[in-house]
Amino acid sequence: MGAKTSKLSKDDLTSLKQSTYFDRREIQQWHKGFLRDCPQGHLTRDDFVKIYKQFFPFGSPDDFANHLFSVFDKDDNGFIDFKEFITVLSTTSRGTLEEKLVWAFQLYDLNHDGYITYDEMLTVVSSVYKMMGSMVKLNDDEATPQLRVDKIFSLMDKDQDGYITLDEFREGSRVDPSIISALNLYEGLV
């Protein structure tokens, strides 16, 4: 699933249809567009960052795009292939709330140890603030990345051990409407 002129095999189509929320026709359309935009059959980290720079010209999306790339690149080979792309797109656009929460947790769990530390959360939240630049006016209690992370940790880290588990993340996300609305950002668009 990667050659420049490749069509999806019948097996690839069946597999993607079973593992995503897209039907056969949608998968084929996304694949055609993916190959048009990524003629090599994959997206490099640098290309991914360039795309984010187009969407966020008034901020600095480099750090966030790099964090996001790592969540897309499941096999950690330095490329996003079509299967990785369509799987994330399916989860973020049509997945259940539970699937979106697990996906978002993976974004913050930078070292993939099953916990989100304060520093990991601060790294990702800081990258979001840098990406947004001055495009968004924030409440005083979220004016800096540190204040936002303090707020999140006070809400989610129930046992105050300095780590947020997936269960704590799930529970805290259900309580904080801003997290749920961010997770539902792409719903209905794809």
C-alpha positions as CSV (number, residue, x, y, z in Angstrom):
1,M,0.0,0.0,0.0
2,G,2.5,2.6,-1.0
3,A,3.8,2.5,-4.6
4,K,3.3,5.7,-6.5
5,T,0.7,4.4,-9.0
6,S,-0.7,1.7,-6.7
7,K,-4.4,1.0,-6.4
8,L,-5.7,-0.5,-3.2
9,S,-5.9,-4.3,-3.4
10,K,-9.2,-6.0,-2.7
11,D,-7.7,-7.2,0.6
12,D,-6.5,-3.7,1.5
13,L,-10.0,-2.3,0.8
14,T,-11.7,-5.1,2.8
15,S,-9.3,-4.6,5.7
16,L,-9.7,-0.8,5.8
17,K,-13.5,-1.1,5.4
18,Q,-13.5,-3.4,8.5
19,S,-11.1,-1.2,10.6
20,T,-12.5,2.2,9.8
21,Y,-15.9,4.0,9.6
22,F,-15.6,4.6,5.8
23,D,-17.2,2.6,3.1
24,R,-15.5,1.2,0.0
25,R,-16.2,4.2,-2.2
26,E,-15.0,6.7,0.5
27,I,-11.8,4.8,1.0
28,Q,-11.1,4.8,-2.7
29,Q,-11.7,8.5,-2.9
30,W,-9.5,9.3,0.1
31,H,-6.8,7.0,-1.4
32,K,-6.9,8.8,-4.8
33,G,-6.6,12.2,-3.0
34,F,-3.8,10.9,-0.8
35,L,-1.8,9.7,-3.8
36,R,-2.4,13.0,-5.6
37,D,-1.0,14.9,-2.6
38,C,1.6,12.3,-1.7
39,P,2.7,10.7,-5.0
40,Q,5.4,8.7,-3.2
41,G,2.5,6.9,-1.3
42,H,3.5,8.3,2.1
43,L,3.8,11.6,3.9
44,T,7.1,12.6,5.5
45,R,7.4,14.5,8.8
46,D,8.7,17.6,7.0
47,D,5.8,17.5,4.5
48,F,3.3,17.1,7.5
49,V,4.8,20.1,9.2
50,K,4.6,22.1,5.9
51,I,0.9,21.3,5.7
52,Y,0.3,22.5,9.3
53,K,2.2,25.7,8.5
54,Q,-0.3,26.4,5.7
55,F,-3.3,26.0,8.1
56,F,-1.7,28.1,10.9
57,P,0.2,30.9,9.2
58,F,0.0,33.2,12.2
59,G,1.5,30.8,14.7
60,S,4.3,28.3,14.9
61,P,2.8,24.8,14.3
62,D,6.1,22.9,14.1
63,D,6.1,21.4,17.6
64,F,2.5,20.4,17.5
65,A,2.7,18.9,14.0
66,N,5.7,16.8,15.2
67,H,3.7,15.5,18.2
68,L,0.7,14.7,16.0
69,F,2.9,13.0,13.3
70,S,4.1,10.6,16.0
71,V,0.5,9.6,16.8
72,F,-0.2,9.0,13.1
73,D,3.0,7.1,12.4
74,K,2.0,3.9,14.3
75,D,4.8,1.8,13.0
76,D,7.4,4.5,13.8
77,N,9.1,4.3,10.4
78,G,9.2,8.1,9.8
79,F,6.3,8.1,7.3
80,I,2.5,8.3,7.3
81,D,1.2,5.8,4.8
82,F,-2.4,5.7,3.6
83,K,-3.5,3.1,6.1
84,E,-2.2,5.2,9.0
85,F,-3.7,8.3,7.6
86,I,-7.2,6.9,7.0
87,T,-7.3,5.1,10.3
88,V,-6.6,8.4,12.2
89,L,-9.0,10.3,10.0
90,S,-11.7,7.7,10.7
91,T,-11.2,7.9,14.5
92,T,-11.0,11.7,14.7
93,S,-13.9,12.3,12.3
94,R,-16.3,9.4,12.9
95,G,-15.0,7.5,15.9
96,T,-16.9,7.0,19.1
97,L,-16.2,9.3,22.0
98,E,-14.2,6.5,23.7
99,E,-12.0,6.0,20.6
100,K,-11.4,9.8,20.4
101,L,-10.4,9.9,24.0
102,V,-7.9,7.1,23.6
103,W,-6.5,8.8,20.5
104,A,-6.2,12.1,22.4
105,F,-4.6,10.4,25.3
106,Q,-2.0,9.0,23.0
107,L,-1.2,12.5,21.7
108,Y,-0.3,13.6,25.2
109,D,1.5,10.4,26.3
110,L,4.7,11.4,24.5
111,N,6.8,8.5,25.7
112,H,4.0,6.0,25.3
113,D,4.2,4.6,28.9
114,G,0.5,4.7,29.5
115,Y,0.6,7.9,31.7
116,I,0.5,11.6,31.0
117,T,3.0,13.5,33.2
118,Y,2.7,17.2,33.9
119,D,5.7,17.8,31.7
120,E,4.2,15.8,28.8
121,M,1.0,17.7,29.1
122,L,2.9,21.0,29.3
123,T,4.9,20.2,26.2
124,V,1.8,19.5,24.1
125,V,-0.3,22.3,25.4
126,S,2.7,24.7,24.9
127,S,2.9,23.5,21.3
128,V,-0.8,24.2,20.8
129,Y,-0.5,27.7,22.2
130,K,2.5,28.4,19.9
131,M,0.5,27.0,16.9
132,M,-2.5,29.2,17.6
133,G,-0.4,32.3,18.1
134,S,-2.6,35.3,18.8
135,M,-5.6,33.9,16.9
136,V,-7.5,32.9,20.0
137,K,-8.3,35.0,23.1
138,L,-8.1,32.9,26.2
139,N,-9.7,33.2,29.6
140,D,-7.4,34.6,32.4
141,D,-7.2,31.2,34.0
142,E,-5.9,29.7,30.8
143,A,-3.7,32.6,29.6
144,T,-0.5,30.6,29.6
145,P,0.2,26.9,28.9
146,Q,1.2,26.4,32.6
147,L,-2.2,27.8,33.8
148,R,-4.0,25.5,31.4
149,V,-2.1,22.4,32.5
150,D,-2.5,23.3,36.2
151,K,-6.3,23.5,35.5
152,I,-6.3,20.2,33.6
153,F,-4.2,18.4,36.3
154,S,-6.4,19.7,39.1
155,L,-9.4,18.3,37.3
156,M,-8.0,15.0,36.1
157,D,-5.2,13.8,38.4
158,K,-7.7,12.6,41.1
159,D,-5.1,10.8,43.2
160,Q,-2.6,13.7,42.8
161,D,0.3,11.3,42.0
162,G,1.6,13.6,39.2
163,Y,0.3,11.2,36.5
164,I,-2.9,11.1,34.5
165,T,-4.0,7.6,33.7
166,L,-6.2,6.7,30.7
167,D,-9.1,6.2,33.2
168,E,-8.5,9.6,34.8
169,F,-8.3,11.2,31.3
170,R,-11.6,9.6,30.3
171,E,-13.3,10.8,33.5
172,G,-11.8,14.3,33.4
173,S,-12.6,14.8,29.7
174,R,-16.2,14.0,30.3
175,V,-16.4,16.7,33.0
176,D,-14.6,19.4,30.9
177,P,-16.8,20.4,28.0
178,S,-13.9,22.1,26.2
179,I,-12.1,18.7,25.8
180,I,-15.2,17.0,24.4
181,S,-15.9,19.9,21.9
182,A,-12.2,19.7,20.8
183,L,-12.6,15.9,20.2
184,N,-15.7,16.5,18.2
185,L,-14.2,19.1,16.0
186,Y,-14.2,17.0,12.8
187,E,-17.5,15.3,13.4
188,G,-19.7,15.5,10.3
189,L,-17.1,17.2,8.2
190,V,-15.8,14.0,6.6
